[in-house]
Amino acid sequence: MPAFLEIEVREWVKSNLKDPSSAQFRNQFEFCGEVNAKNAFGGYTGFKKFIVISPNEKQVVFEDTFDDPNIFVELWNGVCVKK
């Protein structure tokens, strides 16, 4: 993945966070990865997985986006797991 695209993905993810400047990233692979950031109370939430599902629209989903966690797992396995 080109470095500029990795930075762009991080910016898209940050735009969905309460405190974008606190974002910490790990295990990023293309449009998938994990992010930890501060919540509205100023505490870190712990790392959670994210997927940029629509790069053109900069649409991001997090592992707690769906009421049914299996939906995210299926999406993660289909998009993010290296084959």
N, C-alpha and C positions, 0 to 999 in steps of 0.2 A: 504494500500500500504506500503510495507516495506520501511524504511527510506533510505536504500541504493539505491533503485530504484527511489525514489523521487529525490535524489541528482543526479543520473545519468540522469534523464530526464532533469533536470535543466542544466546540462552540455551540453547536446545535443542542447538545445534551445540556450544557450549562444554561442555555436560555429557558430550560424547563425546571430549573432548581430555584429554591427560595434564596439561597446565598451562593450565587455562581462563583464568586471568588474563592470559596472554600473547597471547591471540587478537587477530589483526588481520584485519579484513574488508575486502573490496572487491568491486565489481561485483555487489552483491546486488540481485536482482530477485525480489520475492515470496519463494518458498520455495527459491530457488537463489542461489548465489554462490560466492565463493572465500574461504578462510580460511588464514591462516598462524599457526602456534603453535609453541611450544617442545616438543621431544620429551623423553623420559626423561633424556637426556644434557645437557639445557639449551640445545640449539641449535635454531634455527628450521629447520623442515622445508621451507619454501618454500610458496607458495600452492598449494592444491589445491581443486578444485571440490567442492561439496556440494549435495545435494538433500534437503530434508525431504519424505520420501515419504508419511508418515502423520502429519499435524499432530495428530490426536487422540491418537495414541500417542507423539508426539514422536520418531518414528523417522527417523534421518538416515543417508544413505549418502554415502560419499566416493568420489572417482574411483579410489582404490586398493582399494575394498571387494571388487570382483569379480576372480576369477582371469583372466577374459576381459575386457579393457578395452573391447571393443566393446559389451558389455552396458551399461556406464555411458554410453557415447557415445550409444547409441540412446535411453536413458532421458533423458539431458540434452536431446537434440534434440527429443524428444517433449514434455517438460515445461517446459524452460527457454528454448528459443529463441523469441524474440518473432516472432509471425507477422503 
